[in-house]
Amino acid sequence: MDDNKEGMDSQQGGVDRRTMLKMGLGAAGGALIAGAPGLVLAADKAPVGNYPAGVSGDSVFVGLTLDLTGPYSAEGADEQKGYELAIEQLNAGAPEIQKISPLTKKGILGKTVKYGVIDAETKPNSAVQAATRFIHENKAMMISGSVSSAVAIALQKVCDREKTIYLAAISGSNETTGVDCQRYGFRLCYFAYSAAKAISPVLAKSMGKNRKAVYLVPDYTYGHTTYDSMKEFTEKEGWKTVGQQVHPLGAKDYSSYLINIANSGADTLVVIDYGADAANSIKQAKQFGILDKMSLVVPYMAPFLGEELGPEIIQGVYGATGFWWTLQDKYPIAKDFVTAFEKKFKQKPHDSAYIAYLNTALWADAIERAGTFYPPDVIKSYEKGQKRQGPVGEVWFRPEDHQGVINFPIVRGKKPADMKDKSDLFEIVAVVDGAAVVPPVGHFGCKLGSYV
């Protein structure tokens, strides 16, 4: 175990023995000095959430509620690596992270960032218990982590109640920054509406406008809203929707759904599943012979899916994803990120690590610009819409709904003969301008609550 971490198993707060709590102790940062320029003292603000208790010492605590087990566990583990890299760089005042958060020196406002990790199990109740524990026991000033949108929505609701900033990691549902938006919640990543609006013209151009699509849909907020957005935007391009098969999250046997899909008359199978669900359902579709008769589209593509399925299945398949490592060939900050990640973890980063890393850097930037950890002021700092250079161009948050505006790639699986090595699974078809594909403000019913 790393000398800077302490691990323990716990059953407190309803979390079982699989729960993991790791205290990340980075390089020591300097203590805050009363009256230091640009620093708002605790005495100047009434207590809100864990302020000022959570910043009374020389460190600040971040609680990471990650889906380390369940159907999205690969992405959750990758997120953890992204957070760890960002926190390490923040505590060291690394030049890579200063390109994103230019006011950063060492730590955040001179405080060392410490962190803990608890397995949210891809379950909203487990995630809420974990976040509550971090907030009450560790005086967490920020909670982050999610792959499931149900988890993200549950977390931002409890964090809003506790007046603790929450940063969703992966969350594809339109509702996260729509009807379920919260003043204390922020989502950086692309999502159902933006993915569908971006990929639909690409699909129509490459596959034709007269396609008949059938959908495989996980039965929760991400699945339903992604289906709605894909149906809307593909039909605008001339596609016809012939049906959907809705299944429980974490399903193992897809045979009954696949029989209906095989008999649907469709020529295109759109798999909205994510993580292990996507891998399992597509493998079974291949076994049923469906992929021999239908084209496959995965509009919300996790790079792990390509590794799980292999190039024989993923070749020619289109999808939107948050990040692909070959972006380093065009974007210097992406190259910094990929290089640092490979050095630390001996592997390529995926979109889940990328969004965790960038979320953490932008949180630090919002605090540095605010000059305080006081939550309402940090939120207002985000809401100024300050544009920063991220790994794939400019990135910022909309004040009206806390949705991040971020560029992302459309990818297509490579043929085995075109791959340079086993990691070279996808080619980038386009880099999407994030500002061009976010919905109009208020489109999904966001109404932010109060600051205090």
Secondary structure, 3 states (H helix, E strand, C coil): CCCCEEEECCCHHHCCCCCCEEEEECCCCCCCCCCCCCCCCHHHCCCECCECHHHCCCEEEEEEEECCCCCCHHHHHHHHHHHHHHHHHHHHCCHHHHCCCCCCCCCECCEEEEEEEEECCCCHHHHHHHHHHHHHHCCCCEEECCCCHHHHHHHHHHHHHHCCEEEECCCCCCCCCCCCCCCCEEECCCCHHHHHHHHHHHHHHHHCCCCEEEEEEECCHHHHHHHHHHHHHHHHCCCEEEEEEEECCCCCCCHHHHHHHHCCCCCEEEECCCHHHHHHHHHHHHHCCHHHCCEEEEEECCHHHHHHHCHHHHECCEEECCCCHHHHHCCHHHHHHHHHHHHHHCCCCCHHHHHHHHHHHHHHHHHHHHCCCCHHHHHHHHHCCCCEEECCEEEEECCCCCEEECCEEEEEECCHHHCCCCCCCEEEEEEECHHHCCCCCCCCCCCCCCCC
